[in-house]
Amino acid sequence: MYEIRYTKGGEKDRVKLMRSPYADIAETILTQLRADPYSNSGGGLEKVDDGDIFYVRRISAKHRLVYQIDEDVQEILIWEMWNHYDRMGQKKRKR
């Protein structure tokens, strides 16, 4: 079972998302991630390579959950959960 952590931006997004109509979908995806972050179920998985590997799960047509996996500590780091890749270019600068 993986532990989930959030960047500062990811935490802000989590708060917004959990107040939205997409809260149930997000909870389902987070539950799936805890069990198997490499699983392809629940909205399509793709890798985004910007020097690092990011995984993306679709929440809705507009919103994506962007995360990284740290196998050494069995941890998932959530970068964002709101909008479509808003902060992708800023990821390495802000953790």
For each residue, the residues with C-beta under 8 A, 3 or more apart:
1: 34 35 74
2: 33 34 35 37 69 74 75 76
3: 34 73 74 75 76
4: 30 33 34 75 76 78
5: 75 76 77 78
6: 10 11 14 77 78
7: 10 11 77 78 79 80 94 95
8: 11 12 94 95
9: 12 13 79 80 87 94
10: 6 7 13 14 77 78 79 80 81
11: 6 7 8 14 15
12: 8 9 15 16 82
13: 9 10 16 17 78 80 81 82
14: 6 10 11 17 18 26 78 81
15: 11 12 18 19
16: 12 13 19 20 81 82
17: 13 14 20 22 23 26 59 63 81 82
18: 14 15 23 26
19: 15 16 23
20: 16 17 23
21:
22: 17 25 26 59 60 63
23: 17 18 19 20 26 27
24: 27 28
25: 22 28 29 43 59 60
26: 14 17 18 22 23 29 30 59 65 81
27: 23 24 30 31
28: 24 25 31 32 42
29: 25 26 32 33 42 43 57 59 65
30: 4 26 27 33 34 65
31: 27 28 34 35
32: 28 29 35 36 39 41 42
33: 2 4 29 30 36 37 57 67 76
34: 1 2 3 4 30 31 37 76
35: 1 2 31 32 39
36: 32 33 39
37: 2 33 34 55 67 69 76
38: 45 55 69
39: 32 35 36 42 45
40: 44 45
41: 32
42: 28 29 32 39 57
43: 25 29 57 58 59
44: 40 56 57 58
45: 38 39 40 55 56 57
46: 55 56
47: 53 54 55 56
48: 53 54 55 56 66 85 88
49: 52 53 54
50: 54 88 89 91 92
51: 92
52: 49 68 91 92
53: 47 48 49 68 69
54: 47 48 49 50 66 67 68 79 88 91
55: 37 38 45 46 47 48 66 67 68 69
56: 44 45 46 47 48 64 65 66 67
57: 29 33 42 43 44 45 64 65 67
58: 43 44 63 64 65
59: 17 22 25 26 29 43 63 64 65 81
60: 22 25 63
61:
62: 83 84
63: 17 22 58 59 60 81 82 83 84
64: 56 57 58 59 80 81 83 84 85
65: 26 29 30 56 57 58 59 78 80 81
66: 48 54 55 56 78 79 80 81 85 88
67: 33 37 54 55 56 57 76 77 78 79
68: 52 53 54 55 76 77 79
69: 2 37 38 53 55 75 76 77
70: 73 74 75 76 77
71: 74
72:
73: 3 70
74: 1 2 3 70 71
75: 2 3 4 5 69 70
76: 2 3 4 5 33 34 37 67 68 69 70
77: 5 6 7 10 67 68 69 70
78: 4 5 6 7 10 13 14 65 66 67 81
79: 7 9 10 54 66 67 68 87 91
80: 7 9 10 13 64 65 66 83 85 86 87
81: 10 13 14 16 17 26 59 63 64 65 66 78
82: 12 13 16 17 63 86
83: 62 63 64 80 86
84: 62 63 64
85: 48 64 66 80 88
86: 80 82 83
87: 9 79 80 90 91 94
88: 48 50 54 66 85 91
89: 50
90: 87 93 94
91: 50 52 54 79 87 88 94
92: 50 51 52
93: 90
94: 7 8 9 87 90 91
95: 7 8
